[in-house]
Amino acid sequence: SSGGPVGLINVDFIGEVDFYSGAFPVNRGNALSSVFEFKQRPARDDRVGFTATLGSSDLALTVEGPAGKNSSFLFSARRSYLQLLFRVIGLPFLPTYNDFQYKHKIRLAPRHQLTVVGLGAIDDFQLNLEADSTDSQRYILGNLPVTTQWNYALGVNYKYFGDKGFFNVVLSRNMINYNAFKFVDNDENNEKIFDYNSQESENKLRFEYTRRSNGWKFNAGINAEYDRFTIDNFVRQPFATISYQNKLQLFRYGAFVQGSRKLLKERLVLSLGTRVDGLDFNESMRNPLNQFSPRFSASFGITPQLNFNFNTGIYYQTPSYTVLGYRDTETGELENRDVTYIQNQQLVAGFSYLTKNNQKII
């Protein structure tokens, strides 16, 4: 709301953020450089409350409260008004963004908990055909396409609490749809010269068990994922016409295990773990042992606030969908059948300081 960069996630929902610049946990796969882990704050359970936020470019509304005896909810919606400002000052493009967020937490029984989360956005980028009085405006109107984009992420997390640990079952789906088109003279009655549509969808399932006992922490699990990627592209040029369609379906799978132990009156924490990952794209990627990812970390508390940390490990990530799905335009065959996982070996050491208001400086 201060006028800085606009993120898809409503900051009113955020309770805690962990940023791993390296050596992240083994239950976070398919990542090389860094991992952000957002934890949503709990909703108030005493009564229904509302929060309205007027920012420099958008208006947001958040509502939260109890939804029965053993459940609570959070919901927010936000819409920009940049398009109104851009029209007034005569810009030839009018961006509009909308986003929505939802969280519902249900305590099914003393040891059973269900959490449902949702996140979505609709972006609409239109042309301001009235802003055509200058050469610069006419150039932009003549070259910029009209674009629309929507995306969402839905997830369900079932958690069972045992005597010394808990089980997690996480099922989620995320999808993004992008479309751009252009007509001659921006008139839909004229010939269409550009039409592009792409979709990415990922369906994920993860089973995870965490246990604590006698100073030990144990975490293990398995994951599976079905992905789909499509492109439909049409471009009419003066001397040629490009028409390209592509569809790619992938199945991923993995497993992980990690153990940690506190020593020296809990001042020293040692952790050792590994994960394996596979993808049914080619023979090399299909074998999960080719993506064996051992990891080790140590943390020593110099003072209650100051820690020295050391991490090392091997990490793997699949190439992008555009690389995996690149096809020969004449035969339609996949061109990059011999690609492998991208590998990264990390060695990280440094200090971290925890302030009195729970801010961590690394």
N, C-alpha and C positions, 0 to 999 in steps of 0.2 A: 504493500500500500504506500510505500515511500517513493515510488517512481523508479525503482531499480528494475532489474530483469524480472520478467514474469515467468513463473514456473507453473507446471500443470498441477502440482500438488498444493492444496490450500494450506498455508502455514498455520492456520488455526487448528488443524488436525494433528500437527506434529508434536509428539511428546519428547522424542529423543532421536538423535541421528548419530550413527557410528560410521566413520569414514575410515576405510582401510586403504591406505596408499600402497600397501604391499603386504605379502604374507597373510592373506585373509584366510578364514577358516575353511576346512575341507568340505563343509556342506554348502559352500558357495562355489559352484563350478562354472565353466565356460567364461572365465574372466582372466585377463592378463594384467592390466595396469592398476585398476582400483575397483573398489566396491563401496557403494553407499547402502546403508541399511537403515531404513526409516521405521521408526516405531511410533504408532499413533497413540495419542493420549486417550485415557478412558473418558467416556461420556459421563456427564453428571447424572446421578440417579435419584436425586431428591425431587426435582420438578423439571418441567420443560423450560428451556431458555433459548433466547434468540440473540444473535450478534450480527450487526450489519457493518460492513466496511466499505467506505468510499475512498478509492485510490485515485491516483493520477490518471489512470486509463481504464478503470473498470469498477464495477459495483458487485459486492459479494454479500451473500446472506447465508448464515449458518444457524441451524436449529438442532438441538440435542435434548436428551432427557430420557426418562424411563419408558420402556415399552412393555410393561407387564411387571410381574413380581420379580422375575429373575433375569431381566434383559434390559439393555439400554441401546440407544442409537445416536449416531451423528450423521447429519446430512448438510451439504453445502452446495450452492450453485453460484456461478460467477459469470458475468457478461461484460464485455468491453464496450466502451463508447468511443473508441478511437476513430471509428468510421465517421461519426458525426463531426469530430474535430477536423479530420482530414478533408471532409467535404467543404467545411467552412473556409479553410485556408487554401482550397483549390488544388489539392494534390490529386493526381490522376488514378490513384489506387485507394481502395477502401477495405482495410483488414478488419475482420470481426472474429473474436474468439469467445467460445463458451466452454465452460468445464463444470463437471459435477463430481461429487465424491460422497461415498456412503460407507458407514460401518455399523454393523449390528452384532452385538455380543450377547450370547444366550448361555446361561448356566443351566444345563439340562438336568444335572444332578450334582451332588457334592464333589464328585470326582470327574465329571464330564463337562466340557465347555466347547461351544461352537461359536466361531466368529466368521461373519460374512463381510467382505469388503468389496467395494466397487469404485472404479475411477474411469471417467470418460471425458471426451472433449470433441467439440465440433468447431472447426475453423473454416471461415468463408472469406475468400479474397476476391473482391469484385473490382471492376474498373469503373471509374468515374468519367463517363463519356462526356459530361458537360465541361470538364477541365481540358479544353483543347485549343486554348487561345495562343499558346506559345509553341515554338518549335520543340522545346524540351518536352512539354506535355504531349504533343502529338507523336513524338518519337517513342515515349513510354507506352502510350496507348496502342501504337502500332506493333510493339514487340512483346509486351507482357501478356501472358495467357491468363485466363480466369482459372483459379484453382480452388478446390474444396478438399478438405481432409477431415476425417473423423477417426477416432481411436478409442479403445476401451480396454480395461483390465478387470476381470472378475475373479474372485478367489474365495474358497471355503477352507477353513482351518478347524479341524476337529482335534481336541487335545484331551488326553486321559491322564490324570494324575495318579501315580502309584505311591507306594510308601517311600521309595528312595529315588524316584525318577518319574518321567512322563513320556508318553507317546504323542507324536505329531503326525497327522495325515493332512496333507495340503494338496488341494486340487484347484487349478487355476487355468484361465484362458485369457490371452491378450491378442488384440488384433488392431491393425492400422490399415486404413484405406486412403489412397491419395489419387486425386483426379485433376487433370489440367487439360484445357482445350482452348482452341483459338479459331475464330471465323474470320473470313476476309472482311476488313473494315469493321470488325466487331459486331457484325450483323448476322444473327442466327438464320436469316433467310438466304445468306450467301453460302459459298462453299466452305466446308470445314477443312482447315489446313493442318491442324494439329489436334491429336486426341491421345492422351496418355492416361493409363490407369494401372496402379499396382496395389497389391494386397500382401500383407504378411500376417500370419496367424500362428500362435504357439499354444499348445495344450499340454499342461504339465501336471505330473503326479509325483508326490514325494512322501515316502514313509521314513520317519526318523524317531530314534529313541535316545533319550538323554538320561543318564543316571549319575548320582553323586553318592559316594560312600567312602568313609574313612580317609578323607582328604583327596580322593580320586574323583575325577570327572570323566565320564565315558560318553561318547557320542558316535552313533553309527546310523546308517540309513542307505536307502536305494532311491533312485529317481528314474522316471521315464518321461519321454516328451515326443509329441507328434507335431511337426511343423509343416506349413504349406505356404508357398510363395508363388505369386503369379504376376505377369506383366502383359499388358496389351498396349502396343505403341503404334501410332499411325502418324506419319509426317509426310505432307505433300510439299515437295520442293520444285523449283522451276524445271529441272531436268530429270528428276527421279522421284519416286514415291517409295517410302519405307513403311512396310507393314510387318510387324514383329510380334509374335505371341510366345509366351513361355509359361511353363508350369513345372513346379518342383515340389516334391513331397519327401520329407525326411523323418527318420525315427532315431531319436537319441536315447541313450541309457547310461547309467552310471551307478557307482557305489562308493561309499566313503566310511572311514572309521578314524576316530581321533581319541587319544587319551591324554589327560593332563594331571599333574600332581603338584601339590603345594608342599614346600619344604622350608626348613630353617624358620620355624614359627610363622609360616605363611608369607615370608618375605621373598622367597624364591618360588617361581612357578615355571615348571617345565612342561612342554607339550610336544607330542609326536603323533603324526597322523599321515594318512594318504588317501587318495581317491583315484579311481579309474573311470574313464569315459569312452564311449563308443558311439559311432554314427554309421548308418547303413549306406554311406555314399560310395565307398570303394573298399577293397579288401584290407588295406592298411588301416583305415579309420574304423573299420568294423571290429577289429581286434582291440578290446579295451586295454590289454597289457601294453600296447604301443603308446598309450597315454597314461602311463603309471606316474603319479604325481606325489612323491614323498615330501613332507614338510616338517620342519622342526622350529620351535620357538622357545625363548627363555625370557623371563622378566624378573628383575631383581629390584625390590623396594629399598631405595637408599634412605628415604624418609617416607612418612605416610602419604605425602603428596608427590614426591619425586621418584620416578622409576627409570631404570635403564633397561632397554628392550633390544632383543636380538632375534632375527627371523631369517630363515632361509628355506627355499623350496623350489620346486619345478611346477610350472603352470601351463595349461593347454587351453586353447580357444579355437573354435571352428572358424574357417574363413567366412566372409560375408555371403549372404544369399546371392548377390550379383556375381560373385566369383564361382560359387558352386553351381549356379544355374545358367552360366554362360553357354550358349549354344551356337553352333554353326548356322548361319542364316539360310543356307541352301539345304543342308542335310537334316538339320534339326537335332543333331547329335551333341551331347555334352562335350565341351572342349577341354575341361579341366578335370578329367577323371583321375589324374595322378596327383592331385593336391593332397596335402596332409594337414593335420592340426598345426596351428601356429604355437611354437613353444617359447617360453620365457623362463629363464633361470634368475632367481632373485636372491640377493644377499643384503639384508637391511639391518641397520643398527642405529640407535639414537636414544634420546631421552624424552620422557613425557612428564608433564606437570599438571596436576589436577587442582584447580582453584576451589575456593570455598563455595562458589555457586555452581559447582559441577561442570565447569568448562575445562576442556583438556587442551593443553598446548603441547604440540609435538615438535 
